[in-house]
Amino acid sequence: MDTSEVAAQLADPVARRLLASCRLMRLAYTGRDGAPRVVPIGYSWTGTRFVVCTVPGSAKVAALGADPRVALTIDTDAFPPNVLMVRGTASLETVEGVPQEFLDASRRYLDPAVFPAWEAEVRRLYETMTRITVTPTWAKVLDFETRIPSAVQELADRKR
């Protein structure tokens, strides 16, 4: 998929709603033992990239340092579900203190009344964090009304 096709999928109204929502994304990567891993995680969307932040010594940092390929999904609970699926490449950067992207992502999920105390504790806890930036290389939106998985569409077409 070329970059303009990826950008078109990410600019889709369903994708934009999901990206602006308070839904956690599920980030998939290959663990150091070769087994797949999926973790729910808060994120910031820059308009072109996903940013998550974590502890520098975490398992995901070690795994992504060895194999930067990732997949992620953001979806709804309601039926029919809306789904944004992305594949991409992660880059790692360990930074001093708490990255603004981490605070921005967390602000989306926390009650505004508790955020100041939470932020103070986070700033006390983390001397450094690793910023994981995911550059999308493939994206697809499903709404299960007008866009369904291609295998299901092919089956439906054969039955007509």
C-alpha positions as CSV (number, residue, x, y, z in Angstrom):
1,M,0.0,0.0,0.0
2,D,1.5,3.4,-0.9
3,T,1.5,6.4,1.4
4,S,-1.4,8.1,-0.3
5,E,-3.6,5.0,0.1
6,V,-2.6,4.8,3.8
7,A,-3.4,8.5,4.2
8,A,-6.8,8.1,2.6
9,Q,-7.7,5.3,4.9
10,L,-6.6,7.3,8.0
11,A,-8.5,10.4,6.7
12,D,-11.7,8.3,6.4
13,P,-14.6,9.7,8.6
14,V,-14.8,6.4,10.5
15,A,-11.0,6.4,11.1
16,R,-11.1,10.0,12.2
17,R,-13.9,9.3,14.8
18,L,-11.9,6.3,16.2
19,L,-8.7,8.3,16.3
20,A,-10.5,11.1,18.2
21,S,-12.2,8.8,20.6
22,C,-11.2,7.7,24.1
23,R,-10.7,4.1,22.9
24,L,-7.5,2.4,23.8
25,M,-5.6,0.9,20.9
26,R,-4.4,-2.6,20.9
27,L,-0.7,-2.8,19.9
28,A,0.6,-6.1,18.5
29,Y,4.3,-7.0,18.1
30,T,6.5,-10.0,18.2
31,G,8.0,-10.8,21.6
32,R,11.7,-11.6,22.0
33,D,10.7,-15.3,22.3
34,G,9.0,-15.2,18.9
35,A,5.5,-15.3,20.3
36,P,2.9,-12.7,19.4
37,R,2.0,-10.1,22.0
38,V,-1.0,-7.7,22.1
39,V,-1.3,-4.9,24.7
40,P,-4.0,-2.3,25.2
41,I,-2.4,1.1,25.4
42,G,-3.2,4.8,25.3
43,Y,-1.8,6.7,22.4
44,S,-1.4,10.1,20.7
45,W,-2.2,10.6,17.1
46,T,-0.1,13.3,15.4
47,G,-2.0,13.2,12.1
48,T,0.5,11.0,10.5
49,R,1.9,8.8,13.3
50,F,0.9,7.0,16.5
51,V,2.9,7.7,19.6
52,V,3.0,5.7,22.8
53,C,5.3,6.0,25.7
54,T,6.6,3.4,28.2
55,V,9.3,2.5,30.6
56,P,12.6,2.1,28.9
57,G,13.2,-1.4,30.3
58,S,9.8,-2.8,29.3
59,A,9.5,-6.0,27.3
60,K,7.9,-4.1,24.4
61,V,10.9,-1.8,24.1
62,A,13.3,-4.8,23.9
63,A,11.0,-6.6,21.5
64,L,10.5,-3.6,19.2
65,G,14.3,-2.9,19.2
66,A,14.8,-6.4,17.8
67,D,11.8,-6.3,15.4
68,P,10.0,-3.0,14.8
69,R,7.1,-4.4,12.8
70,V,3.7,-3.8,14.5
71,A,0.0,-4.0,14.0
72,L,-2.6,-2.1,15.9
73,T,-6.4,-1.8,16.0
74,I,-8.8,0.7,17.4
75,D,-12.5,-0.4,17.4
76,T,-15.9,0.1,19.0
77,D,-17.9,-2.2,21.2
78,A,-21.3,-1.5,19.5
79,F,-22.7,-3.7,16.7
80,P,-21.9,-3.3,13.9
81,P,-18.4,-2.5,15.0
82,N,-16.2,0.2,13.4
83,V,-12.6,-0.9,13.1
84,L,-9.3,0.8,12.2
85,M,-6.5,-1.7,11.5
86,V,-3.0,-0.5,10.9
87,R,0.4,-2.1,10.2
88,G,3.6,-0.1,10.5
89,T,7.1,0.3,11.8
90,A,8.0,1.4,15.2
91,S,10.9,3.7,16.1
92,L,12.2,4.1,19.6
93,E,13.6,7.2,21.3
94,T,14.5,7.3,25.0
95,V,13.9,10.8,26.4
96,E,14.5,12.6,29.6
97,G,11.4,13.1,31.7
98,V,7.8,12.6,30.6
99,P,7.0,13.2,26.9
100,Q,4.1,15.6,26.2
101,E,2.5,12.9,24.0
102,F,2.2,10.6,27.1
103,L,0.5,13.4,29.0
104,D,-1.8,14.2,26.1
105,A,-2.8,10.6,25.6
106,S,-3.4,10.1,29.3
107,R,-5.5,13.3,29.6
108,R,-8.0,11.6,27.2
109,Y,-8.6,8.8,29.6
110,L,-8.4,10.4,33.0
111,D,-11.0,12.5,34.9
112,P,-9.8,16.1,34.7
113,A,-10.2,16.4,38.5
114,V,-7.5,13.7,39.2
115,F,-5.2,14.6,36.3
116,P,-3.0,17.2,38.2
117,A,-2.2,14.8,41.0
118,W,-1.7,12.0,38.5
119,E,0.7,14.1,36.4
120,A,2.7,15.1,39.5
121,E,3.1,11.5,40.5
122,V,4.1,10.5,36.9
123,R,6.7,13.2,36.7
124,R,8.1,12.1,40.1
125,L,8.2,8.4,39.0
126,Y,9.7,8.6,35.5
127,E,13.2,10.0,35.0
128,T,13.2,8.8,31.4
129,M,10.6,7.2,29.1
130,T,10.8,5.6,25.7
131,R,8.7,7.2,23.0
132,I,7.5,4.6,20.5
133,T,6.5,6.2,17.2
134,V,4.6,4.0,14.8
135,T,4.7,5.1,11.1
136,P,1.7,3.4,9.3
137,T,2.6,1.4,6.2
138,W,-0.9,-0.1,5.7
139,A,-4.4,0.8,7.0
140,K,-7.9,-0.4,6.5
141,V,-11.3,0.8,7.9
142,L,-14.2,-1.6,8.4
143,D,-17.7,-0.5,9.3
144,F,-19.5,-3.8,8.7
145,E,-22.2,-2.0,6.7
146,T,-20.5,-0.7,3.6
147,R,-17.0,-2.2,4.2
148,I,-16.5,-5.7,5.4
149,P,-13.5,-8.1,5.4
150,S,-12.5,-9.0,1.8
151,A,-13.0,-12.8,2.5
152,V,-16.5,-12.2,3.6
153,Q,-17.2,-10.0,0.6
154,E,-15.8,-12.6,-1.8
155,L,-18.0,-15.3,-0.2
156,A,-21.1,-13.1,-0.5
157,D,-20.3,-12.3,-4.1
158,R,-20.0,-16.0,-4.9
159,K,-23.3,-16.7,-3.3
160,R,-25.1,-14.2,-5.5
